[in-house]
Amino acid sequence: MRFLQLVLAVFFLLGLPACRQLSAALSTQGSHDYQKGDYDRAIRDYDNAIRWNPKSPGAFNGRGAAYVAKGNYDQAIQDFNEAIHLNPQSAGAFNGRGSAYFAKGDYDRALQDLNEAIRLNPKSPRALLNLGIANIYAGHFSEAQQDLSQYLDPKDPYSVVWLYLARAKGGTDGKDELKTNAAALNLSTWPGPVIQLYLGQNTPEDVLHAAGSDSGQRCEYSFYVGEYRALRGERPEALALFRSARDECPKDFIEYVPAVTEVKDLEKQK
């Protein structure tokens, strides 16, 4: 008998509490693999965790998050449904399901879930960010601005950028606020050049140069400069950049789903 088979047999003989312990250990391994970006391995870990404890909301929640990262939104929603059934107070499960609905373009369900996540955990920064972004692309700009104002962290350049985009897409000139919010940031490091672009202090070419050969930064360059072009009414240039972001950004980047959404919206325009 192989060692792993022997261990599993011992756990089986020890009974249900040991099964739960093994499930928890497998979920922990799944979390580690998820953090490393190995989503397939994470899903296998969570599969095994659920096999040993089918009533583990954490395992369903973790597997749902891994499916979101892979772009398998329907499967993710099924897992989050089960996580919520097992633990209706799970802010993380509502946040995850809301993110999956947003990715599918179901804004009503996305906003309902993300609002519930914040009700359950008002201090959840990721839920506030997700809600703000979902409201932007649902066309609810005042709500997005309120959400992203609460999310704002002067040490987080992305929070500064997204609040600016919510203002700009809502028709407000947010440059003065952007300059104030970015005052404590080092704009010489990424994504500082994006903020400088929005402030009128450099050019898209400067941002491309700053992105260098880093694949993540190149994806973000395409998205955020795409937004810059779109705000200026430069549809062909914006569409080309958003298509690049859609094709280049990993599915777990916050820019991925907005890029997909922007492509669809711009392709509908004549």
C-alpha positions in Angstrom: 0.0 0.0 0.0 1.3 3.4 -0.9 2.0 5.9 1.9 -0.7 8.3 0.8 -3.2 5.4 0.6 -2.2 4.3 4.1 -2.6 7.8 5.5 -6.1 8.1 4.0 -7.0 4.7 5.4 -5.9 5.8 8.8 -8.0 9.0 8.6 -11.0 6.9 7.5 -10.6 4.7 10.5 -10.3 7.7 12.8 -13.7 8.9 11.8 -15.5 12.1 10.8 -13.4 14.6 12.8 -10.2 13.4 11.1 -11.9 13.7 7.8 -12.6 17.3 8.5 -9.0 17.8 9.5 -7.8 16.3 6.3 -10.2 18.4 4.3 -9.0 21.5 6.1 -5.4 20.6 5.3 -6.2 20.1 1.6 -8.0 23.4 1.6 -4.9 25.1 3.0 -2.8 23.5 0.3 -5.4 24.7 -2.3 -5.0 28.2 -0.9 -1.2 28.0 -1.3 -1.5 26.8 -4.8 -4.0 29.5 -5.6 -1.7 32.2 -4.3 1.1 30.8 -6.5 -1.2 31.1 -9.5 -1.4 27.3 -10.1 -5.2 27.3 -10.4 -5.5 23.8 -11.8 -3.6 22.3 -8.9 -5.7 24.4 -6.5 -8.9 23.1 -8.0 -7.6 19.5 -7.5 -6.8 20.3 -3.9 -10.3 21.7 -3.3 -11.8 18.7 -5.1 -10.1 16.4 -2.6 -11.1 18.7 0.3 -14.7 18.5 -0.7 -14.5 14.8 -1.2 -13.4 14.4 2.5 -15.9 17.0 3.8 -18.8 17.8 1.4 -20.0 20.4 3.9 -17.0 22.6 3.9 -18.0 26.2 2.8 -14.4 27.2 2.7 -13.5 24.5 0.1 -16.3 25.5 -2.2 -15.4 29.1 -1.8 -11.8 28.5 -2.6 -12.6 26.3 -5.6 -15.0 29.0 -6.8 -12.3 31.6 -6.6 -9.9 29.3 -8.6 -12.6 28.8 -11.3 -13.1 32.6 -11.5 -9.3 33.0 -12.0 -9.5 30.5 -14.9 -12.6 32.3 -16.5 -15.0 29.4 -15.8 -17.7 31.6 -14.4 -20.6 29.2 -14.5 -18.8 26.6 -12.5 -17.6 29.3 -10.1 -21.2 30.4 -9.5 -22.2 26.8 -8.7 -19.5 26.6 -6.1 -20.3 29.9 -4.6 -24.0 28.9 -4.5 -23.0 25.9 -2.4 -20.7 27.9 -0.2 -23.5 30.4 0.5 -25.9 27.5 1.2 -23.5 26.1 3.8 -22.7 29.5 5.3 -25.1 32.4 4.4 -22.9 34.8 6.3 -19.9 34.3 4.0 -18.9 37.8 2.7 -16.2 36.1 0.6 -18.6 33.8 -1.2 -21.0 36.7 -2.0 -18.0 38.8 -3.3 -16.8 35.9 -5.4 -20.2 35.2 -6.9 -20.7 38.9 -7.5 -17.4 39.0 -9.4 -18.5 36.0 -11.5 -21.8 37.5 -12.4 -20.1 40.8 -13.3 -17.7 38.8 -15.6 -20.8 37.3 -17.3 -22.3 40.8 -17.8 -25.2 40.2 -15.3 -24.9 43.5 -13.5 -28.1 43.3 -11.5 -27.0 40.0 -9.8 -23.4 41.2 -9.5 -24.4 44.4 -7.7 -26.8 42.6 -5.4 -24.2 40.1 -4.3 -21.4 42.7 -3.9 -23.6 44.9 -1.8 -24.4 41.9 0.3 -20.7 41.1 0.7 -20.1 44.7 2.0 -23.2 44.5 4.3 -21.7 41.3 5.8 -18.2 42.8 6.0 -18.1 46.6 5.6 -14.3 46.6 5.8 -13.7 44.3 2.8 -11.5 46.4 0.4 -11.8 44.0 -2.4 -15.6 43.9 -2.3 -15.6 47.7 -2.4 -13.3 47.7 -5.4 -15.3 45.1 -7.2 -18.6 47.0 -6.4 -17.1 50.2 -7.7 -15.9 48.7 -10.9 -19.2 46.9 -11.5 -21.1 50.1 -11.0 -18.8 51.9 -13.5 -19.6 49.4 -16.3 -23.2 49.3 -15.3 -23.3 53.0 -15.9 -24.0 53.9 -12.2 -21.2 56.5 -12.0 -22.3 58.3 -8.8 -22.5 55.0 -7.0 -19.2 53.9 -8.4 -17.6 57.2 -7.2 -19.0 56.6 -3.7 -17.8 53.0 -3.5 -14.3 53.9 -4.8 -14.0 56.9 -2.5 -14.5 54.5 0.4 -11.9 52.1 -1.2 -9.4 54.9 -1.7 -6.0 54.3 -0.1 -3.4 57.0 -0.7 -0.7 54.3 -0.7 -2.5 52.2 -3.4 -2.0 53.7 -6.9 -4.7 51.5 -8.4 -7.3 52.8 -6.0 -6.4 56.3 -7.1 -6.6 55.4 -10.8 -10.0 53.7 -10.4 -11.6 56.6 -8.6 -10.3 58.9 -11.3 -11.8 56.7 -14.0 -15.2 56.7 -12.2 -15.1 60.5 -12.1 -14.0 60.8 -15.7 -16.5 58.3 -17.1 -19.2 60.1 -15.2 -18.3 63.3 -16.9 -16.4 65.0 -14.1 -12.9 66.5 -14.5 -11.2 64.7 -11.7 -7.6 65.8 -12.4 -7.3 68.1 -9.4 -8.6 65.3 -7.1 -6.3 62.8 -8.9 -3.3 65.1 -8.3 -4.2 65.4 -4.6 -4.8 61.7 -4.1 -1.5 60.8 -5.9 0.6 63.3 -3.9 2.1 60.6 -1.6 2.9 58.2 -4.5 6.1 57.6 -6.3 5.0 58.2 -9.8 8.3 57.1 -11.3 7.4 53.4 -10.5 4.6 51.5 -12.1 1.7 52.3 -12.4 2.8 55.9 -11.7 3.3 56.7 -15.4 -0.4 55.9 -16.0 -1.3 58.5 -13.4 1.0 61.0 -15.0 -0.7 60.3 -18.3 -4.1 61.1 -16.8 -2.6 64.3 -15.3 -1.3 65.4 -18.7 2.3 65.0 -17.6 3.4 62.4 -20.2 2.3 60.6 -23.3 1.0 57.1 -24.2 4.4 56.4 -25.6 6.0 57.2 -22.3 3.6 54.8 -20.6 4.5 52.0 -23.1 8.2 52.7 -22.5 7.7 52.5 -18.7 5.8 49.2 -19.0 8.9 47.7 -20.5 8.9 43.9 -21.2 6.9 43.0 -18.1 3.8 41.1 -19.3 1.6 42.3 -16.5 2.5 45.9 -17.0 2.1 45.6 -20.7 -1.4 44.3 -20.2 -2.2 47.2 -17.8 -0.6 49.6 -20.3 -3.1 48.4 -22.9 -6.1 48.7 -20.6 -5.4 52.1 -18.9 -4.2 53.8 -22.1 -7.2 52.3 -23.8 -9.4 54.1 -21.2 -7.4 57.3 -21.9 -8.1 57.0 -25.6 -11.7 56.2 -25.1 -12.2 59.2 -22.8 -10.8 61.4 -25.6 -13.2 59.9 -28.2 -10.4 58.0 -30.1 -12.5 54.9 -30.7 -10.2 53.0 -33.2 -7.1 53.4 -31.0 -9.1 52.6 -27.8 -10.6 49.4 -29.4 -7.2 48.2 -30.5 -5.8 48.7 -27.0 -8.7 47.0 -25.3 -8.4 44.1 -27.6 -4.8 43.7 -26.6 -5.7 43.9 -22.9 -8.4 41.3 -23.4 -5.9 39.0 -25.1 -2.9 39.6 -22.9 -4.3 40.1 -19.4 -4.5 37.1 -17.1 -8.1 36.4 -16.2 -7.4 37.1 -12.5 -6.3 40.7 -13.2 -8.9 43.4 -12.3 -8.4 44.9 -15.7 -9.4 41.7 -17.6 -13.2 41.8 -17.4 -13.4 45.6 -17.9 -11.3 45.1 -21.0 -13.7 42.4 -22.4 -16.6 44.7 -21.6 -15.0 47.7 -23.3 -14.3 45.7 -26.4 -18.0 44.5 -26.6 -19.3 48.1 -26.1 -17.0 49.7 -28.7 -17.6 47.0 -31.3 -21.3 47.8 -31.1 -20.6 51.4 -32.0 -20.4 52.4 -35.7 
